Amino acid sequence: MATGFVVFGHGSSVESANDAVRQVASDAATAGGWELWETAFLEVEPRLPSAVSRLVAAGADDIFVLPYFLTLGIHLQRDLPVIAEELRQKHHVTIRIAPPLDGHSALSQILVERARA
């Protein structure tokens, strides 16, 4: 099985915000040694269906969606599962979804570092 990774953000009309997500995704792909990866957004292009299609075309049959969201809000509870199920059926691939970032111990450390700066 070839795993493809998607860093999935909300998306913004402020392009520099989307660029920041793309940079984090690129850094994570390098650090994680991900050969197959994409960045996708809920509200702007590229959207998750496009990212999954590109990963499947590149040989991925296992897709791991990494939400770049702080908390488990309505988009992760309602929207993402529906989109993921549609993509599972369309592409006949496994799609797994990681939890949002909240609860990770590094978040409090980041806040401490920002406060000290």
C-alpha positions as CSV (number, residue, x, y, z in Angstrom):
1,M,0.0,0.0,0.0
2,A,1.2,3.5,-0.8
3,T,0.1,6.2,1.6
4,G,-0.6,9.7,0.6
5,F,-0.9,12.5,3.1
6,V,-3.1,15.6,2.9
7,V,-2.7,18.5,5.1
8,F,-6.2,19.9,5.2
9,G,-6.9,23.5,6.2
10,H,-10.0,25.7,6.2
11,G,-8.7,28.1,3.6
12,S,-8.9,31.8,3.5
13,S,-9.5,34.7,1.1
14,V,-6.2,36.0,2.4
15,E,-3.7,34.1,0.1
16,S,-0.8,34.5,2.5
17,A,-2.7,32.5,5.1
18,N,-3.1,29.6,2.6
19,D,0.6,30.0,1.7
20,A,1.4,29.5,5.4
21,V,-0.5,26.3,5.5
22,R,1.3,25.1,2.3
23,Q,4.6,25.9,3.9
24,V,3.8,23.9,7.0
25,A,2.6,21.0,4.8
26,S,5.9,21.1,2.8
27,D,8.0,21.2,6.0
28,A,6.0,18.3,7.5
29,A,6.4,16.3,4.2
30,T,10.1,16.8,4.4
31,A,10.4,15.9,8.1
32,G,8.1,12.9,7.7
33,G,9.7,11.6,4.5
34,W,6.3,11.7,2.7
35,E,6.7,10.9,-1.0
36,L,3.1,11.5,-1.7
37,W,1.5,14.5,-0.2
38,E,-0.8,17.4,-1.0
39,T,-2.3,20.5,0.7
40,A,-6.0,21.0,0.4
41,F,-8.6,23.3,1.8
42,L,-12.3,23.3,2.7
43,E,-13.2,26.7,1.4
44,V,-10.7,27.5,-1.4
45,E,-8.8,25.6,-4.1
46,P,-7.3,23.1,-4.1
47,R,-10.1,21.3,-2.3
48,L,-9.8,17.8,-0.9
49,P,-11.4,16.0,-3.8
50,S,-8.7,17.4,-6.1
51,A,-5.9,16.5,-3.7
52,V,-7.1,13.0,-3.3
53,S,-7.5,12.6,-7.1
54,R,-3.9,13.6,-7.6
55,L,-2.7,11.3,-4.9
56,V,-4.6,8.3,-6.3
57,A,-3.2,9.1,-9.8
58,A,0.2,9.1,-8.3
59,G,-0.4,5.6,-6.8
60,A,-1.8,6.2,-3.3
61,D,-4.4,3.7,-2.2
62,D,-4.3,4.8,1.5
63,I,-5.0,8.5,2.2
64,F,-4.3,10.0,5.6
65,V,-5.9,13.4,6.1
66,L,-4.2,15.6,8.6
67,P,-6.5,18.4,9.7
68,Y,-4.8,21.7,10.2
69,F,-7.5,22.8,12.6
70,L,-7.1,23.6,16.2
71,T,-10.3,22.1,17.5
72,L,-13.0,19.6,16.5
73,G,-15.5,22.1,15.2
74,I,-18.4,21.7,12.9
75,H,-16.3,21.4,9.7
76,L,-14.4,18.4,11.2
77,Q,-17.5,16.8,12.8
78,R,-19.9,17.3,9.9
79,D,-18.2,18.3,6.6
80,L,-15.0,16.3,6.5
81,P,-16.6,12.9,7.2
82,V,-19.1,13.4,4.4
83,I,-16.4,14.5,1.9
84,A,-14.1,11.6,3.0
85,E,-16.9,9.0,2.5
86,E,-17.7,10.3,-1.0
87,L,-14.0,10.1,-1.9
88,R,-13.7,6.6,-0.5
89,Q,-16.6,5.4,-2.7
90,K,-15.4,7.3,-5.8
91,H,-11.7,6.1,-5.6
92,H,-12.1,2.8,-3.7
93,V,-9.3,3.8,-1.4
94,T,-8.8,3.9,2.4
95,I,-9.2,7.4,3.9
96,R,-8.2,7.9,7.5
97,I,-8.6,11.2,9.3
98,A,-6.3,12.3,12.1
99,P,-7.7,14.3,15.1
100,P,-7.3,18.1,15.1
101,L,-4.4,19.7,16.8
102,D,-6.0,20.4,20.2
103,G,-4.8,18.2,23.0
104,H,-1.3,18.0,21.6
105,S,1.3,18.8,24.3
106,A,3.3,21.0,21.9
107,L,0.5,23.6,21.7
108,S,0.9,24.8,25.2
109,Q,4.7,25.0,24.7
110,I,4.2,27.1,21.6
111,L,2.1,29.5,23.6
112,V,4.8,29.7,26.3
113,E,7.4,30.4,23.6
114,R,5.3,33.1,22.0
115,A,4.6,34.7,25.3
116,R,8.3,34.8,26.1
117,A,9.1,36.3,22.7
